[in-house]
Amino acid sequence: MRIVIAGGHGKIALLLAERLTGRGHSAIALIRNPAHASDVYATGAEPVVLDIEQAVVTDLAATLQGADAAVFAAGAGPGSGTARKYTVDRDGSVLLAEAAERVGTRRFVQISAMGTGLAPAPGTDDVWAAYIEAKTQAEDDLRSRDLDWTILRPGRLTDEPGTGSVTLAPPRIGRGDIPRADVADVVAALLDAGHTAGHTLELVSGDTPIEAAVAALAD
């Protein structure tokens, strides 16, 4: 498959690109900073410099032309303010999904976050509340589209080595941690799993091997 990854220099995205190219797929990583191209090349993927905060839908449509799938892995990241939670985490996903519809790239995996869809608890930090609201709006937009979408909500991300075993199920499964390496492996497996289209899934570390956890969603 030819797969376009938005947020291509993020930690999960780089791990995902490495997994995909290792499986013989073609990965195209969208990056904002040209200096990050060497990191993308090291994964076997092709970097494309495209800032989703500045791009228009035709820019993304041109990049998606001929792609079999799109992955939204972008995020404003720690230290960003409230405004960028909307311009990146929400608007970036909406733009990529609109472009995918335009060119017929039907498979779409959106990396969201645990807690999305719930009202923030009283006293929640304004930036975190904006992040959850932006992710919720991005999910709602994607569900409205004629795409074979899967939404993945990981728990608290860590940089620990992947274990290869997870808990993966529809909401709500309870909060927990998950290594970024395992998230990347789950996304790679989901891209090939057409039976997960139309599903919102939550993900934390667990006892089920990833391939088995994805296959079980067909039951």
Salt bridges, closest charged atoms under 4 A:
GLU18 OE1 - ARG19 NH1 3.61
ASP39 OD2 - HIS9 NE2 2.70
GLU53 OE1 - ARG32 NH1 3.50
GLU53 OE1 - ARG84 NH2 2.63
ASP89 OD2 - LYS135 NZ 3.22
ASP91 OD1 - ARG90 NE 2.72
GLU98 OE2 - ARG102 NH2 3.33
GLU101 OE1 - ARG145 NH1 2.76
GLU139 OE1 - ARG143 NH2 2.68
GLU139 OE1 - ARG153 NH2 2.72
ASP140 OD1 - ARG143 NH1 3.14
ASP141 OD2 - ARG145 NE 2.81
ASP146 OD1 - ARG106 NH2 3.18
ASP148 OD2 - ARG106 NE 3.27
ASP159 OD2 - LYS11 NZ 3.02
ASP159 OD1 - ARG180 NH1 2.84
ASP177 OD1 - ARG156 NE 3.01
ASP185 OD1 - ARG19 NE 2.81
GLU202 OE2 - ARG153 NH1 3.23
GLU202 OE2 - ARG172 NH1 3.13
GLU211 OE2 - ARG23 NH2 3.85
